[in-house]
Amino acid sequence: MSSTSFASGKDIKEGRHILIDGEPCKVVSIDISKTGKHGSAKMRIVAIGLFDGSKRNFLTPASGDVEVPIIEKKAMQVLNVENNIAHLMDSTTYEDIELSIPPDVQGVVSGVEVEVMEAMGKRMITKIKL
């Protein structure tokens, strides 16, 4: 199964996810230039990396295709927390993994259920499920 797909440039909106330099990113702004005398309309996309938080710029023809990551969100149970590392178990496949706890997610303790985002072979805890 592929970890990416393609979408038309005109379908990309703020809040959607795209792939820039091999990194999944969330689109924060889009500027579209008008069709010129010597070419097609261009899209200037500003996005923030999902896993590293860095700002990226991307320029593409509005009529072109944009690579989109396939993002999967799973609910996982926290088994143990040690030194800012959570030991998690997937409740459907019983897979055990270890992930670092991001600074913006507070209250991760044993027994709670968290949401884990997976894209391009990377995983990250996004929030605590209530």
C-alpha positions in Angstrom: 0.0 0.0 0.0 1.3 3.4 -1.0 1.8 6.1 1.7 0.9 8.9 -0.7 -1.7 9.8 -3.4 -2.2 12.7 -5.7 -4.8 15.5 -5.7 -5.4 18.3 -8.2 -3.9 21.7 -7.2 -7.3 23.3 -7.3 -8.6 20.9 -4.6 -5.9 21.9 -2.1 -7.4 24.2 0.7 -6.2 25.6 4.0 -6.2 22.9 6.6 -5.5 20.0 4.2 -2.3 18.0 4.1 0.3 17.9 1.4 3.8 16.5 0.9 6.6 19.0 0.7 10.2 17.7 0.3 9.1 14.3 1.5 7.6 15.6 4.7 3.8 15.6 5.5 2.6 19.2 6.1 -0.6 21.0 7.0 -1.5 23.9 4.6 -1.8 27.2 6.4 -2.1 29.6 3.5 -2.5 29.6 -0.3 -1.9 32.5 -2.7 -2.9 32.0 -6.3 -1.5 34.3 -9.0 -3.5 35.1 -12.1 -2.9 33.5 -15.4 -0.2 35.5 -17.2 0.6 36.3 -20.8 3.3 33.5 -20.9 2.0 30.9 -18.5 -0.6 29.3 -16.3 -1.7 30.4 -12.8 0.7 29.5 -10.0 -0.1 28.5 -6.4 2.2 29.6 -3.6 1.5 27.3 -0.6 2.8 27.9 2.9 2.6 24.8 5.2 3.8 23.6 8.6 5.5 20.2 9.0 3.3 17.8 11.0 6.2 16.0 12.7 8.9 18.7 12.9 6.9 21.9 13.0 9.0 23.7 10.5 7.5 26.2 7.9 7.8 25.2 4.3 7.0 27.0 1.0 5.9 25.3 -2.2 5.2 26.8 -5.6 3.2 24.7 -8.2 1.0 25.3 -11.2 -2.6 25.6 -10.2 -3.6 23.0 -12.8 -0.9 20.5 -11.7 -1.1 17.6 -9.3 0.1 17.8 -5.7 1.3 14.8 -3.7 -0.9 14.1 -0.6 0.2 11.9 2.3 -2.2 9.2 3.5 -2.6 9.9 7.2 -4.0 7.3 9.6 -5.2 8.1 13.1 -5.4 5.3 15.7 -6.5 5.0 19.3 -3.9 3.4 21.5 -3.7 2.7 25.2 -0.9 3.9 27.3 0.7 1.0 29.2 3.5 2.9 30.9 5.3 6.3 31.0 9.0 6.7 31.7 11.2 9.7 31.1 8.8 11.4 28.7 8.5 8.1 26.7 5.1 6.4 26.5 4.8 2.7 25.9 1.6 2.2 23.9 -0.5 -0.7 22.7 -2.8 -0.8 19.7 -6.2 -2.2 20.9 -7.0 -3.8 17.6 -3.6 -5.4 16.6 -2.1 -5.6 20.1 1.1 -4.0 18.7 3.4 -2.4 21.3 5.3 0.8 20.4 7.3 3.5 22.2 6.8 7.2 21.3 8.0 10.3 22.9 5.4 12.6 24.4 5.1 15.9 22.6 5.3 19.1 24.8 1.8 20.2 23.8 0.1 17.0 25.0 -0.3 17.0 28.8 -1.7 14.4 31.1 -0.4 11.2 29.5 -0.5 8.6 32.3 -0.9 4.8 32.4 -4.3 3.6 31.4 -5.5 6.5 29.3 -6.2 6.3 25.6 -4.4 8.5 23.2 -4.7 9.3 19.5 -1.7 8.5 17.4 -1.2 10.0 13.9 0.8 7.9 11.4 2.1 9.1 8.0 5.1 8.3 5.9 6.3 5.7 8.4 6.4 8.2 11.3 4.2 8.3 14.3 3.2 11.0 16.9 0.8 11.3 19.8 -1.6 14.0 18.9 -4.1 14.1 21.8 -5.6 12.3 24.8 -8.9 10.7 24.0 -11.7 11.5 26.5 
